[in-house]
Amino acid sequence: MSTCEDYVFVCPECDQSIRVNPSMREALVENGCVICGTAVTQDAFDGQNDES
Ligand SMILES: [Zn+2]
């Protein structure tokens, strides 16, 4: 399985899914969903998980 540094963001509010890289993930957590503007947490991301 090939892994890259991508995550899949799924907005809990508008259900939009977007493939993002780590820096985009941080931007989304800081700024909220780019589509609807709702606040998002790291729980909204699928993929590599840096929490233990
Ligand atoms: Zn949204």
mmCIF file of the protein (N, C-alpha, C, O) and its ligand, coordinates in Angstrom:
data_MODEL
# 
_entry.id   MODEL 
# 
loop_
_entity.id 
_entity.type 
_entity.pdbx_number_of_molecules 
1 polymer     1 
2 non-polymer 1 
# 
_entity_poly.entity_id                      1 
_entity_poly.type                           'polypeptide(L)' 
_entity_poly.nstd_linkage                   no 
_entity_poly.nstd_monomer                   no 
_entity_poly.pdbx_seq_one_letter_code       MSTCEDYVFVCPECDQSIRVNPSMREALVENGCVICGTAVTQDAFDGQNDES 
_entity_poly.pdbx_seq_one_letter_code_can   MSTCEDYVFVCPECDQSIRVNPSMREALVENGCVICGTAVTQDAFDGQNDES 
_entity_poly.pdbx_strand_id                 A 
# 
loop_
_entity_poly_seq.entity_id 
_entity_poly_seq.num 
_entity_poly_seq.mon_id 
_entity_poly_seq.hetero 
1 1  MET n 
1 2  SER n 
1 3  THR n 
1 4  CYS n 
1 5  GLU n 
1 6  ASP n 
1 7  TYR n 
1 8  VAL n 
1 9  PHE n 
1 10 VAL n 
1 11 CYS n 
1 12 PRO n 
1 13 GLU n 
1 14 CYS n 
1 15 ASP n 
1 16 GLN n 
1 17 SER n 
1 18 ILE n 
1 19 ARG n 
1 20 VAL n 
1 21 ASN n 
1 22 PRO n 
1 23 SER n 
1 24 MET n 
1 25 ARG n 
1 26 GLU n 
1 27 ALA n 
1 28 LEU n 
1 29 VAL n 
1 30 GLU n 
1 31 ASN n 
1 32 GLY n 
1 33 CYS n 
1 34 VAL n 
1 35 ILE n 
1 36 CYS n 
1 37 GLY n 
1 38 THR n 
1 39 ALA n 
1 40 VAL n 
1 41 THR n 
1 42 GLN n 
1 43 ASP n 
1 44 ALA n 
1 45 PHE n 
1 46 ASP n 
1 47 GLY n 
1 48 GLN n 
1 49 ASN n 
1 50 ASP n 
1 51 GLU n 
1 52 SER n 
# 
loop_
_struct_asym.id 
_struct_asym.entity_id 
A 1 
B 2 
# 
loop_
_chem_comp.id 
_chem_comp.type 
_chem_comp.mon_nstd_flag 
ALA 'L-peptide linking' y 
ARG 'L-peptide linking' y 
ASN 'L-peptide linking' y 
ASP 'L-peptide linking' y 
CYS 'L-peptide linking' y 
GLN 'L-peptide linking' y 
GLU 'L-peptide linking' y 
GLY 'peptide linking'   y 
ILE 'L-peptide linking' y 
LEU 'L-peptide linking' y 
MET 'L-peptide linking' y 
PHE 'L-peptide linking' y 
PRO 'L-peptide linking' y 
SER 'L-peptide linking' y 
THR 'L-peptide linking' y 
TYR 'L-peptide linking' y 
VAL 'L-peptide linking' y 
ZN  non-polymer         . 
# 
_pdbx_entity_nonpoly.entity_id   2 
_pdbx_entity_nonpoly.name        ? 
_pdbx_entity_nonpoly.comp_id     ZN 
# 
_pdbx_nonpoly_scheme.asym_id         B 
_pdbx_nonpoly_scheme.entity_id       2 
_pdbx_nonpoly_scheme.mon_id          ZN 
_pdbx_nonpoly_scheme.ndb_seq_num     1 
_pdbx_nonpoly_scheme.pdb_seq_num     101 
_pdbx_nonpoly_scheme.auth_seq_num    101 
_pdbx_nonpoly_scheme.pdb_mon_id      ZN 
_pdbx_nonpoly_scheme.auth_mon_id     ZN 
_pdbx_nonpoly_scheme.pdb_strand_id   A 
_pdbx_nonpoly_scheme.pdb_ins_code    . 
# 
loop_
_atom_site.group_PDB 
_atom_site.id 
_atom_site.type_symbol 
_atom_site.label_atom_id 
_atom_site.label_alt_id 
_atom_site.label_comp_id 
_atom_site.label_asym_id 
_atom_site.label_entity_id 
_atom_site.label_seq_id 
_atom_site.pdbx_PDB_ins_code 
_atom_site.Cartn_x 
_atom_site.Cartn_y 
_atom_site.Cartn_z 
_atom_site.occupancy 
_atom_site.B_iso_or_equiv 
_atom_site.pdbx_formal_charge 
_atom_site.auth_seq_id 
_atom_site.auth_comp_id 
_atom_site.auth_asym_id 
_atom_site.auth_atom_id 
_atom_site.pdbx_PDB_model_num 
ATOM   1   N  N  . MET A 1 1  ? 0.849   -1.185 0.000  1.00 0.00 ? 1   MET A N  1 
ATOM   2   C  CA . MET A 1 1  ? 0.000   0.000  0.000  1.00 0.00 ? 1   MET A CA 1 
ATOM   3   C  C  . MET A 1 1  ? 0.894   1.247  0.000  1.00 0.00 ? 1   MET A C  1 
ATOM   4   O  O  . MET A 1 1  ? 1.793   1.378  0.830  1.00 0.00 ? 1   MET A O  1 
ATOM   5   N  N  . SER A 1 2  ? 0.641   2.121  -0.907 1.00 0.00 ? 2   SER A N  1 
ATOM   6   C  CA . SER A 1 2  ? 1.458   3.329  -0.951 1.00 0.00 ? 2   SER A CA 1 
ATOM   7   C  C  . SER A 1 2  ? 0.779   4.431  -0.157 1.00 0.00 ? 2   SER A C  1 
ATOM   8   O  O  . SER A 1 2  ? -0.402  4.725  -0.345 1.00 0.00 ? 2   SER A O  1 
ATOM   9   N  N  . THR A 1 3  ? 1.532   5.014  0.709  1.00 0.00 ? 3   THR A N  1 
ATOM   10  C  CA . THR A 1 3  ? 0.974   6.098  1.491  1.00 0.00 ? 3   THR A CA 1 
ATOM   11  C  C  . THR A 1 3  ? 1.638   7.405  1.114  1.00 0.00 ? 3   THR A C  1 
ATOM   12  O  O  . THR A 1 3  ? 2.839   7.454  0.846  1.00 0.00 ? 3   THR A O  1 
ATOM   13  N  N  . CYS A 1 4  ? 0.863   8.440  1.097  1.00 0.00 ? 4   CYS A N  1 
ATOM   14  C  CA . CYS A 1 4  ? 1.441   9.761  0.940  1.00 0.00 ? 4   CYS A CA 1 
ATOM   15  C  C  . CYS A 1 4  ? 0.908   10.609 2.089  1.00 0.00 ? 4   CYS A C  1 
ATOM   16  O  O  . CYS A 1 4  ? 0.151   10.133 2.935  1.00 0.00 ? 4   CYS A O  1 
ATOM   17  N  N  . GLU A 1 5  ? 1.306   11.830 2.102  1.00 0.00 ? 5   GLU A N  1 
ATOM   18  C  CA . GLU A 1 5  ? 0.950   12.648 3.244  1.00 0.00 ? 5   GLU A CA 1 
ATOM   19  C  C  . GLU A 1 5  ? -0.403  13.303 3.064  1.00 0.00 ? 5   GLU A C  1 
ATOM   20  O  O  . GLU A 1 5  ? -0.572  14.493 3.326  1.00 0.00 ? 5   GLU A O  1 
ATOM   21  N  N  . ASP A 1 6  ? -1.364  12.511 2.613  1.00 0.00 ? 6   ASP A N  1 
ATOM   22  C  CA . ASP A 1 6  ? -2.678  13.066 2.386  1.00 0.00 ? 6   ASP A CA 1 
ATOM   23  C  C  . ASP A 1 6  ? -3.649  12.649 3.484  1.00 0.00 ? 6   ASP A C  1 
ATOM   24  O  O  . ASP A 1 6  ? -3.510  11.597 4.109  1.00 0.00 ? 6   ASP A O  1 
ATOM   25  N  N  . TYR A 1 7  ? -4.612  13.493 3.688  1.00 0.00 ? 7   TYR A N  1 
ATOM   26  C  CA . TYR A 1 7  ? -5.737  13.201 4.558  1.00 0.00 ? 7   TYR A CA 1 
ATOM   27  C  C  . TYR A 1 7  ? -7.003  13.435 3.750  1.00 0.00 ? 7   TYR A C  1 
ATOM   28  O  O  . TYR A 1 7  ? -6.994  14.171 2.763  1.00 0.00 ? 7   TYR A O  1 
ATOM   29  N  N  . VAL A 1 8  ? -8.064  12.820 4.164  1.00 0.00 ? 8   VAL A N  1 
ATOM   30  C  CA . VAL A 1 8  ? -9.349  13.156 3.574  1.00 0.00 ? 8   VAL A CA 1 
ATOM   31  C  C  . VAL A 1 8  ? -10.166 13.882 4.633  1.00 0.00 ? 8   VAL A C  1 
ATOM   32  O  O  . VAL A 1 8  ? -10.507 13.334 5.681  1.00 0.00 ? 8   VAL A O  1 
ATOM   33  N  N  . PHE A 1 9  ? -10.461 15.117 4.321  1.00 0.00 ? 9   PHE A N  1 
ATOM   34  C  CA . PHE A 1 9  ? -11.278 15.927 5.208  1.00 0.00 ? 9   PHE A CA 1 
ATOM   35  C  C  . PHE A 1 9  ? -12.745 15.720 4.841  1.00 0.00 ? 9   PHE A C  1 
ATOM   36  O  O  . PHE A 1 9  ? -13.128 15.872 3.681  1.00 0.00 ? 9   PHE A O  1 
ATOM   37  N  N  . VAL A 1 10 ? -13.553 15.377 5.822  1.00 0.00 ? 10  VAL A N  1 
ATOM   38  C  CA . VAL A 1 10 ? -14.998 15.299 5.612  1.00 0.00 ? 10  VAL A CA 1 
ATOM   39  C  C  . VAL A 1 10 ? -15.660 16.263 6.581  1.00 0.00 ? 10  VAL A C  1 
ATOM   40  O  O  . VAL A 1 10 ? -15.609 16.084 7.798  1.00 0.00 ? 10  VAL A O  1 
ATOM   41  N  N  . CYS A 1 11 ? -16.273 17.274 6.022  1.00 0.00 ? 11  CYS A N  1 
ATOM   42  C  CA . CYS A 1 11 ? -16.887 18.291 6.863  1.00 0.00 ? 11  CYS A CA 1 
ATOM   43  C  C  . CYS A 1 11 ? -18.093 17.726 7.590  1.00 0.00 ? 11  CYS A C  1 
ATOM   44  O  O  . CYS A 1 11 ? -18.979 17.156 6.953  1.00 0.00 ? 11  CYS A O  1 
ATOM   45  N  N  . PRO A 1 12 ? -18.150 17.867 8.912  1.00 0.00 ? 12  PRO A N  1 
ATOM   46  C  CA . PRO A 1 12 ? -19.294 17.358 9.674  1.00 0.00 ? 12  PRO A CA 1 
ATOM   47  C  C  . PRO A 1 12 ? -20.563 18.156 9.411  1.00 0.00 ? 12  PRO A C  1 
ATOM   48  O  O  . PRO A 1 12 ? -21.666 17.697 9.707  1.00 0.00 ? 12  PRO A O  1 
ATOM   49  N  N  . GLU A 1 13 ? -20.406 19.331 8.865  1.00 0.00 ? 13  GLU A N  1 
ATOM   50  C  CA . GLU A 1 13 ? -21.568 20.211 8.656  1.00 0.00 ? 13  GLU A CA 1 
ATOM   51  C  C  . GLU A 1 13 ? -22.136 20.091 7.248  1.00 0.00 ? 13  GLU A C  1 
ATOM   52  O  O  . GLU A 1 13 ? -23.334 19.862 7.080  1.00 0.00 ? 13  GLU A O  1 
ATOM   53  N  N  . CYS A 1 14 ? -21.288 20.242 6.242  1.00 0.00 ? 14  CYS A N  1 
ATOM   54  C  CA . CYS A 1 14 ? -21.801 20.251 4.856  1.00 0.00 ? 14  CYS A CA 1 
ATOM   55  C  C  . CYS A 1 14 ? -21.493 18.959 4.117  1.00 0.00 ? 14  CYS A C  1 
ATOM   56  O  O  . CYS A 1 14 ? -21.892 18.794 2.964  1.00 0.00 ? 14  CYS A O  1 
ATOM   57  N  N  . ASP A 1 15 ? -20.784 18.037 4.770  1.00 0.00 ? 15  ASP A N  1 
ATOM   58  C  CA . ASP A 1 15 ? -20.540 16.710 4.209  1.00 0.00 ? 15  ASP A CA 1 
ATOM   59  C  C  . ASP A 1 15 ? -19.617 16.713 2.992  1.00 0.00 ? 15  ASP A C  1 
ATOM   60  O  O  . ASP A 1 15 ? -19.496 15.706 2.294  1.00 0.00 ? 15  ASP A O  1 
ATOM   61  N  N  . GLN A 1 16 ? -18.986 17.820 2.752  1.00 0.00 ? 16  GLN A N  1 
ATOM   62  C  CA . GLN A 1 16 ? -18.032 17.898 1.650  1.00 0.00 ? 16  GLN A CA 1 
ATOM   63  C  C  . GLN A 1 16 ? -16.774 17.128 2.027  1.00 0.00 ? 16  GLN A C  1 
ATOM   64  O  O  . GLN A 1 16 ? -16.294 17.238 3.155  1.00 0.00 ? 16  GLN A O  1 
ATOM   65  N  N  . SER A 1 17 ? -16.239 16.351 1.095  1.00 0.00 ? 17  SER A N  1 
ATOM   66  C  CA . SER A 1 17 ? -14.969 15.700 1.360  1.00 0.00 ? 17  SER A CA 1 
ATOM   67  C  C  . SER A 1 17 ? -13.898 16.236 0.420  1.00 0.00 ? 17  SER A C  1 
ATOM   68  O  O  . SER A 1 17 ? -14.116 16.390 -0.782 1.00 0.00 ? 17  SER A O  1 
ATOM   69  N  N  . ILE A 1 18 ? -12.765 16.508 0.988  1.00 0.00 ? 18  ILE A N  1 
ATOM   70  C  CA . ILE A 1 18 ? -11.662 17.117 0.251  1.00 0.00 ? 18  ILE A CA 1 
ATOM   71  C  C  . ILE A 1 18 ? -10.373 16.412 0.650  1.00 0.00 ? 18  ILE A C  1 
ATOM   72  O  O  . ILE A 1 18 ? -10.126 16.180 1.833  1.00 0.00 ? 18  ILE A O  1 
ATOM   73  N  N  . ARG A 1 19 ? -9.554  16.073 -0.336 1.00 0.00 ? 19  ARG A N  1 
ATOM   74  C  CA . ARG A 1 19 ? -8.238  15.516 -0.018 1.00 0.00 ? 19  ARG A CA 1 
ATOM   75  C  C  . ARG A 1 19 ? -7.272  16.670 0.260  1.00 0.00 ? 19  ARG A C  1 
ATOM   76  O  O  . ARG A 1 19 ? -7.146  17.606 -0.531 1.00 0.00 ? 19  ARG A O  1 
ATOM   77  N  N  . VAL A 1 20 ? -6.610  16.577 1.380  1.00 0.00 ? 20  VAL A N  1 
ATOM   78  C  CA . VAL A 1 20 ? -5.736  17.681 1.780  1.00 0.00 ? 20  VAL A CA 1 
ATOM   79  C  C  . VAL A 1 20 ? -4.384  17.144 2.222  1.00 0.00 ? 20  VAL A C  1 
ATOM   80  O  O  . VAL A 1 20 ? -4.235  15.965 2.544  1.00 0.00 ? 20  VAL A O  1 
ATOM   81  N  N  . ASN A 1 21 ? -3.419  18.023 2.229  1.00 0.00 ? 21  ASN A N  1 
ATOM   82  C  CA . ASN A 1 21 ? -2.107  17.679 2.760  1.00 0.00 ? 21  ASN A CA 1 
ATOM   83  C  C  . ASN A 1 21 ? -2.000  18.204 4.195  1.00 0.00 ? 21  ASN A C  1 
ATOM   84  O  O  . ASN A 1 21 ? -2.886  18.931 4.644  1.00 0.00 ? 21  ASN A O  1 
ATOM   85  N  N  . PRO A 1 22 ? -0.957  17.859 4.910  1.00 0.00 ? 22  PRO A N  1 
ATOM   86  C  CA . PRO A 1 22 ? -0.861  18.247 6.318  1.00 0.00 ? 22  PRO A CA 1 
ATOM   87  C  C  . PRO A 1 22 ? -0.973  19.743 6.563  1.00 0.00 ? 22  PRO A C  1 
ATOM   88  O  O  . PRO A 1 22 ? -1.587  20.156 7.547  1.00 0.00 ? 22  PRO A O  1 
ATOM   89  N  N  . SER A 1 23 ? -0.398  20.564 5.696  1.00 0.00 ? 23  SER A N  1 
ATOM   90  C  CA . SER A 1 23 ? -0.491  22.001 5.943  1.00 0.00 ? 23  SER A CA 1 
ATOM   91  C  C  . SER A 1 23 ? -1.899  22.516 5.700  1.00 0.00 ? 23  SER A C  1 
ATOM   92  O  O  . SER A 1 23 ? -2.357  23.435 6.379  1.00 0.00 ? 23  SER A O  1 
ATOM   93  N  N  . MET A 1 24 ? -2.593  21.916 4.722  1.00 0.00 ? 24  MET A N  1 
ATOM   94  C  CA . MET A 1 24 ? -3.993  22.291 4.518  1.00 0.00 ? 24  MET A CA 1 
ATOM   95  C  C  . MET A 1 24 ? -4.856  21.843 5.683  1.00 0.00 ? 24  MET A C  1 
ATOM   96  O  O  . MET A 1 24 ? -5.812  22.513 6.072  1.00 0.00 ? 24  MET A O  1 
ATOM   97  N  N  . ARG A 1 25 ? -4.486  20.680 6.232  1.00 0.00 ? 25  ARG A N  1 
ATOM   98  C  CA . ARG A 1 25 ? -5.241  20.208 7.389  1.00 0.00 ? 25  ARG A CA 1 
ATOM   99  C  C  . ARG A 1 25 ? -5.133  21.214 8.539  1.00 0.00 ? 25  ARG A C  1 
ATOM   100 O  O  . ARG A 1 25 ? -6.129  21.550 9.180  1.00 0.00 ? 25  ARG A O  1 
ATOM   101 N  N  . GLU A 1 26 ? -3.934  21.676 8.782  1.00 0.00 ? 26  GLU A N  1 
ATOM   102 C  CA . GLU A 1 26 ? -3.761  22.648 9.857  1.00 0.00 ? 26  GLU A CA 1 
ATOM   103 C  C  . GLU A 1 26 ? -4.544  23.922 9.585  1.00 0.00 ? 26  GLU A C  1 
ATOM   104 O  O  . GLU A 1 26 ? -5.138  24.509 10.489 1.00 0.00 ? 26  GLU A O  1 
ATOM   105 N  N  . ALA A 1 27 ? -4.536  24.339 8.322  1.00 0.00 ? 27  ALA A N  1 
ATOM   106 C  CA . ALA A 1 27 ? -5.270  25.553 7.953  1.00 0.00 ? 27  ALA A CA 1 
ATOM   107 C  C  . ALA A 1 27 ? -6.761  25.377 8.170  1.00 0.00 ? 27  ALA A C  1 
ATOM   108 O  O  . ALA A 1 27 ? -7.435  26.297 8.634  1.00 0.00 ? 27  ALA A O  1 
ATOM   109 N  N  . LEU A 1 28 ? -7.284  24.195 7.836  1.00 0.00 ? 28  LEU A N  1 
ATOM   110 C  CA . LEU A 1 28 ? -8.709  23.934 8.032  1.00 0.00 ? 28  LEU A CA 1 
ATOM   111 C  C  . LEU A 1 28 ? -9.068  23.933 9.513  1.00 0.00 ? 28  LEU A C  1 
ATOM   112 O  O  . LEU A 1 28 ? -10.105 24.466 9.905  1.00 0.00 ? 28  LEU A O  1 
ATOM   113 N  N  . VAL A 1 29 ? -8.208  23.331 10.337 1.00 0.00 ? 29  VAL A N  1 
ATOM   114 C  CA . VAL A 1 29 ? -8.473  23.301 11.770 1.00 0.00 ? 29  VAL A CA 1 
ATOM   115 C  C  . VAL A 1 29 ? -8.444  24.726 12.343 1.00 0.00 ? 29  VAL A C  1 
ATOM   116 O  O  . VAL A 1 29 ? -9.209  25.059 13.248 1.00 0.00 ? 29  VAL A O  1 
ATOM   117 N  N  . GLU A 1 30 ? -7.562  25.543 11.805 1.00 0.00 ? 30  GLU A N  1 
ATOM   118 C  CA . GLU A 1 30 ? -7.477  26.916 12.299 1.00 0.00 ? 30  GLU A CA 1 
ATOM   119 C  C  . GLU A 1 30 ? -8.608  27.788 11.791 1.00 0.00 ? 30  GLU A C  1 
ATOM   120 O  O  . GLU A 1 30 ? -9.151  28.606 12.533 1.00 0.00 ? 30  GLU A O  1 
ATOM   121 N  N  . ASN A 1 31 ? -8.966  27.613 10.517 1.00 0.00 ? 31  ASN A N  1 
ATOM   122 C  CA . ASN A 1 31 ? -9.866  28.558 9.857  1.00 0.00 ? 31  ASN A CA 1 
ATOM   123 C  C  . ASN A 1 31 ? -11.269 28.038 9.654  1.00 0.00 ? 31  ASN A C  1 
ATOM   124 O  O  . ASN A 1 31 ? -12.187 28.818 9.400  1.00 0.00 ? 31  ASN A O  1 
ATOM   125 N  N  . GLY A 1 32 ? -11.454 26.732 9.759  1.00 0.00 ? 32  GLY A N  1 
ATOM   126 C  CA . GLY A 1 32 ? -12.766 26.152 9.522  1.00 0.00 ? 32  GLY A CA 1 
ATOM   127 C  C  . GLY A 1 32 ? -12.913 25.667 8.093  1.00 0.00 ? 32  GLY A C  1 
ATOM   128 O  O  . GLY A 1 32 ? -12.024 25.847 7.260  1.00 0.00 ? 32  GLY A O  1 
ATOM   129 N  N  . CYS A 1 33 ? -14.056 25.046 7.825  1.00 0.00 ? 33  CYS A N  1 
ATOM   130 C  CA . CYS A 1 33 ? -14.330 24.474 6.514  1.00 0.00 ? 33  CYS A CA 1 
ATOM   131 C  C  . CYS A 1 33 ? -14.291 25.549 5.431  1.00 0.00 ? 33  CYS A C  1 
ATOM   132 O  O  . CYS A 1 33 ? -14.841 26.637 5.601  1.00 0.00 ? 33  CYS A O  1 
ATOM   133 N  N  . VAL A 1 34 ? -13.636 25.231 4.319  1.00 0.00 ? 34  VAL A N  1 
ATOM   134 C  CA . VAL A 1 34 ? -13.552 26.214 3.233  1.00 0.00 ? 34  VAL A CA 1 
ATOM   135 C  C  . VAL A 1 34 ? -14.887 26.397 2.525  1.00 0.00 ? 34  VAL A C  1 
ATOM   136 O  O  . VAL A 1 34 ? -15.113 27.418 1.877  1.00 0.00 ? 34  VAL A O  1 
ATOM   137 N  N  . ILE A 1 35 ? -15.767 25.415 2.647  1.00 0.00 ? 35  ILE A N  1 
ATOM   138 C  CA . ILE A 1 35 ? -17.055 25.478 1.959  1.00 0.00 ? 35  ILE A CA 1 
ATOM   139 C  C  . ILE A 1 35 ? -18.087 26.237 2.780  1.00 0.00 ? 35  ILE A C  1 
ATOM   140 O  O  . ILE A 1 35 ? -18.703 27.185 2.294  1.00 0.00 ? 35  ILE A O  1 
ATOM   141 N  N  . CYS A 1 36 ? -18.273 25.815 4.028  1.00 0.00 ? 36  CYS A N  1 
ATOM   142 C  CA . CYS A 1 36 ? -19.359 26.376 4.825  1.00 0.00 ? 36  CYS A CA 1 
ATOM   143 C  C  . CYS A 1 36 ? -18.870 27.194 6.014  1.00 0.00 ? 36  CYS A C  1 
ATOM   144 O  O  . CYS A 1 36 ? -19.654 27.885 6.664  1.00 0.00 ? 36  CYS A O  1 
ATOM   145 N  N  . GLY A 1 37 ? -17.578 27.116 6.293  1.00 0.00 ? 37  GLY A N  1 
ATOM   146 C  CA . GLY A 1 37 ? -17.007 27.957 7.329  1.00 0.00 ? 37  GLY A CA 1 
ATOM   147 C  C  . GLY A 1 37 ? -17.180 27.435 8.741  1.00 0.00 ? 37  GLY A C  1 
ATOM   148 O  O  . GLY A 1 37 ? -16.790 28.103 9.699  1.00 0.00 ? 37  GLY A O  1 
ATOM   149 N  N  . THR A 1 38 ? -17.763 26.245 8.887  1.00 0.00 ? 38  THR A N  1 
ATOM   150 C  CA . THR A 1 38 ? -17.937 25.711 10.232 1.00 0.00 ? 38  THR A CA 1 
ATOM   151 C  C  . THR A 1 38 ? -16.596 25.313 10.830 1.00 0.00 ? 38  THR A C  1 
ATOM   152 O  O  . THR A 1 38 ? -15.675 24.927 10.110 1.00 0.00 ? 38  THR A O  1 
ATOM   153 N  N  . ALA A 1 39 ? -16.494 25.407 12.132 1.00 0.00 ? 39  ALA A N  1 
ATOM   154 C  CA . ALA A 1 39 ? -15.271 25.001 12.802 1.00 0.00 ? 39  ALA A CA 1 
ATOM   155 C  C  . ALA A 1 39 ? -15.096 23.497 12.703 1.00 0.00 ? 39  ALA A C  1 
ATOM   156 O  O  . ALA A 1 39 ? -16.057 22.746 12.875 1.00 0.00 ? 39  ALA A O  1 
ATOM   157 N  N  . VAL A 1 40 ? -13.897 23.057 12.432 1.00 0.00 ? 40  VAL A N  1 
ATOM   158 C  CA . VAL A 1 40 ? -13.631 21.624 12.336 1.00 0.00 ? 40  VAL A CA 1 
ATOM   159 C  C  . VAL A 1 40 ? -12.512 21.244 13.296 1.00 0.00 ? 40  VAL A C  1 
ATOM   160 O  O  . VAL A 1 40 ? -11.678 22.070 13.666 1.00 0.00 ? 40  VAL A O  1 
ATOM   161 N  N  . THR A 1 41 ? -12.513 19.978 13.687 1.00 0.00 ? 41  THR A N  1 
ATOM   162 C  CA . THR A 1 41 ? -11.456 19.468 14.540 1.00 0.00 ? 41  THR A CA 1 
ATOM   163 C  C  . THR A 1 41 ? -10.690 18.383 13.787 1.00 0.00 ? 41  THR A C  1 
ATOM   164 O  O  . THR A 1 41 ? -11.052 18.011 12.670 1.00 0.00 ? 41  THR A O  1 
ATOM   165 N  N  . GLN A 1 42 ? -9.652  17.893 14.401 1.00 0.00 ? 42  GLN A N  1 
ATOM   166 C  CA . GLN A 1 42 ? -8.868  16.840 13.762 1.00 0.00 ? 42  GLN A CA 1 
ATOM   167 C  C  . GLN A 1 42 ? -9.694  15.573 13.568 1.00 0.00 ? 42  GLN A C  1 
ATOM   168 O  O  . GLN A 1 42 ? -9.325  14.712 12.769 1.00 0.00 ? 42  GLN A O  1 
ATOM   169 N  N  . ASP A 1 43 ? -10.802 15.449 14.285 1.00 0.00 ? 43  ASP A N  1 
ATOM   170 C  CA . ASP A 1 43 ? -11.680 14.287 14.102 1.00 0.00 ? 43  ASP A CA 1 
ATOM   171 C  C  . ASP A 1 43 ? -12.306 14.245 12.716 1.00 0.00 ? 43  ASP A C  1 
ATOM   172 O  O  . ASP A 1 43 ? -12.768 13.197 12.266 1.00 0.00 ? 43  ASP A O  1 
ATOM   173 N  N  . ALA A 1 44 ? -12.320 15.384 12.047 1.00 0.00 ? 44  ALA A N  1 
ATOM   174 C  CA . ALA A 1 44 ? -12.939 15.451 10.719 1.00 0.00 ? 44  ALA A CA 1 
ATOM   175 C  C  . ALA A 1 44 ? -12.027 14.912 9.625  1.00 0.00 ? 44  ALA A C  1 
ATOM   176 O  O  . ALA A 1 44 ? -12.401 14.905 8.452  1.00 0.00 ? 44  ALA A O  1 
ATOM   177 N  N  . PHE A 1 45 ? -10.830 14.460 10.002 1.00 0.00 ? 45  PHE A N  1 
ATOM   178 C  CA . PHE A 1 45 ? -9.871  14.000 9.010  1.00 0.00 ? 45  PHE A CA 1 
ATOM   179 C  C  . PHE A 1 45 ? -9.631  12.506 9.106  1.00 0.00 ? 45  PHE A C  1 
ATOM   180 O  O  . PHE A 1 45 ? -9.434  11.941 10.181 1.00 0.00 ? 45  PHE A O  1 
ATOM   181 N  N  . ASP A 1 46 ? -9.657  11.895 7.936  1.00 0.00 ? 46  ASP A N  1 
ATOM   182 C  CA . ASP A 1 46 ? -9.318  10.493 7.827  1.00 0.00 ? 46  ASP A CA 1 
ATOM   183 C  C  . ASP A 1 46 ? -7.920  10.381 7.252  1.00 0.00 ? 46  ASP A C  1 
ATOM   184 O  O  . ASP A 1 46 ? -7.492  11.234 6.474  1.00 0.00 ? 46  ASP A O  1 
ATOM   185 N  N  . GLY A 1 47 ? -7.225  9.358  7.622  1.00 0.00 ? 47  GLY A N  1 
ATOM   186 C  CA . GLY A 1 47 ? -5.903  9.170  7.047  1.00 0.00 ? 47  GLY A CA 1 
ATOM   187 C  C  . GLY A 1 47 ? -4.888  8.961  8.134  1.00 0.00 ? 47  GLY A C  1 
ATOM   188 O  O  . GLY A 1 47 ? -5.178  8.332  9.152  1.00 0.00 ? 47  GLY A O  1 
ATOM   189 N  N  . GLN A 1 48 ? -3.705  9.480  7.930  1.00 0.00 ? 48  GLN A N  1 
ATOM   190 C  CA . GLN A 1 48 ? -2.671  9.314  8.934  1.00 0.00 ? 48  GLN A CA 1 
ATOM   191 C  C  . GLN A 1 48 ? -3.125  9.983  10.219 1.00 0.00 ? 48  GLN A C  1 
ATOM   192 O  O  . GLN A 1 48 ? -3.697  11.073 10.216 1.00 0.00 ? 48  GLN A O  1 
ATOM   193 N  N  . ASN A 1 49 ? -2.859  9.312  11.283 1.00 0.00 ? 49  ASN A N  1 
ATOM   194 C  CA . ASN A 1 49 ? -3.343  9.775  12.568 1.00 0.00 ? 49  ASN A CA 1 
ATOM   195 C  C  . ASN A 1 49 ? -2.153  9.971  13.494 1.00 0.00 ? 49  ASN A C  1 
ATOM   196 O  O  . ASN A 1 49 ? -1.479  9.014  13.876 1.00 0.00 ? 49  ASN A O  1 
ATOM   197 N  N  . ASP A 1 50 ? -1.912  11.208 13.841 1.00 0.00 ? 50  ASP A N  1 
ATOM   198 C  CA . ASP A 1 50 ? -0.753  11.449 14.680 1.00 0.00 ? 50  ASP A CA 1 
ATOM   199 C  C  . ASP A 1 50 ? -1.105  11.530 16.153 1.00 0.00 ? 50  ASP A C  1 
ATOM   200 O  O  . ASP A 1 50 ? -0.281  11.921 16.979 1.00 0.00 ? 50  ASP A O  1 
ATOM   201 N  N  . GLU A 1 51 ? -2.333  11.160 16.475 1.00 0.00 ? 51  GLU A N  1 
ATOM   202 C  CA . GLU A 1 51 ? -2.653  11.011 17.885 1.00 0.00 ? 51  GLU A CA 1 
ATOM   203 C  C  . GLU A 1 51 ? -2.465  9.559  18.275 1.00 0.00 ? 51  GLU A C  1 
ATOM   204 O  O  . GLU A 1 51 ? -2.684  8.666  17.457 1.00 0.00 ? 51  GLU A O  1 
ATOM   205 N  N  . SER A 1 52 ? -2.083  9.321  19.454 1.00 0.00 ? 52  SER A N  1 
ATOM   206 C  CA . SER A 1 52 ? -1.892  7.938  19.856 1.00 0.00 ? 52  SER A CA 1 
ATOM   207 C  C  . SER A 1 52 ? -3.062  7.463  20.696 1.00 0.00 ? 52  SER A C  1 
ATOM   208 O  O  . SER A 1 52 ? -3.083  6.312  21.132 1.00 0.00 ? 52  SER A O  1 
HETATM 209 ZN ZN . ZN  B 2 .  ? -18.376 22.456 5.549  1.00 0.00 2 101 ZN  A ZN 1 
# 
